[in-house]
Amino acid sequence: MMHPIPTTTETAPLRSSAASSVAGGHRVGLDLLRGVAAVFVMLHHAEFFYGLAGFWAHGYIAVDFFFLLSGFVLAIRYEGAMREGLRARTFLALRIRRLWPTMAMGIVLGAAVSGLDGVPITALAVQTLVQLCFMPVFAGRFPVFPLNGVQWSLLVEFVANAVHATLLYRLTTRVCAALLLPTAAGLFLLVYREHSLAIGDVGHTWYAGFVRVAFSYLCGIVLGRWWQSRAVGASSLAAPERRSLAGRWLSTVSLVALPLVLWLGASSIGSLRYFDPVIVTLVFPPLVWLTAHATLSPALTQVAGRLGAISYPLYALHLPLIRAGEMVGEGRSSVALAAIRLVTLAVAVVAAWQWAVWTERRARAAANAPSASKTGHLAQA
């Protein structure tokens, strides 16, 4: 079963001028983790297609990590604007403008691969149109988005965005924090019923996606509000050299923690029934909090920026490319097949980078256009 990650591509400085000096460097660490997790998810899906041992067996919980990141980043960037009058429909239009084109390219790639695999052209055209409109198809144990299975997580995150823009931003942080308990309980109930969080992408468990996003996205909002309210004060209390030393230690811890958590899934610990919700509720939130306070070296900052830039394109494009690689390698020798698979993964990374560069150029051109409005600048912020 394939399980994608949603991600935000928010890489520009935070809107809060009070915290901007603190925010810029700290968020680079989140970009780094986002990129690393995206690579891990690609390997998780590759493992599924290649029929290999489950070294990345619990890679699907990266989807919850990205829901958490999304709530964190969007709370910091947009809640102030929401309280000042940014309408829900404007916010959602900004999200669609940022997320839809890349996912649309992933859908078109998926359609092309399915066409080469013999899917009738009429059915393929209808399914492509349906997915471009983000309309799920419910068919029992089959994916709700068959051309590119990762799309389900974007849809449930978009629903979370809508709830955020219409309701959650109005709630106090205390109320949002109180809601974490029942939403966390929902994750444990899911695992009690379904045995893991490897659910949400197919018809009969699609409801689970909304349970999964409820806790992580809400927790991200709470952490984002706490971080934003404390960032400036905390930065003024500690001496620069102490902040720098603490930041370097935090960056080391956060970089090691995420791979270790995902690799634990392949060990005997990963076989424990409630491994998934424990990691999602008790490990991921402090990991995001620590990483938000991490300070990276200049070299690592550049790496983080590149990984953050490719994370969402890699998420949206890798699945059809892996499928295409398997079609090319069908019937070939084991050595040739292994080479094709390695090339396929490399092509996915290069394609993600090229798409990221192209979309960044388009975004800059739009931001610099004479007719660019305040809303346009918000979209690029």
ABEGO torsion letter per residue (X at the ends): XBBBBBBBABABBBABAAAAAAAAAAAAAAAAAAAAAAAAAAAAAAAAAAGBBBAAAAAAAAAAAAAAAAAAAAAAAAAAAAAAGBBAAAAAAAAAAAAAAAAAAAAAAAAAAAAAAGBBAAAAAAAAAAAAAGBBBBBEABBABAABAAAAAAAAAAAAAAAAAAAAAABBAAAAAAAAAAAAAAAAAAAAAAGBABBGABAAAAAAAAAAAAAAAAAAAAAAAAAAAAAAAAAAABBAAAAAAAAAAAAAAAAAAAAAAAAAAABAAAABAAAAAAAAAAAAAAAAAAAAABBBBAAAAAAAAAAAAAAAAAAAAAAAAAAAAAAAABGBBAAAAAAAAAAAAAAAAAAAAAAAAAAAAAAAAAAABAABBAAAAAAAX
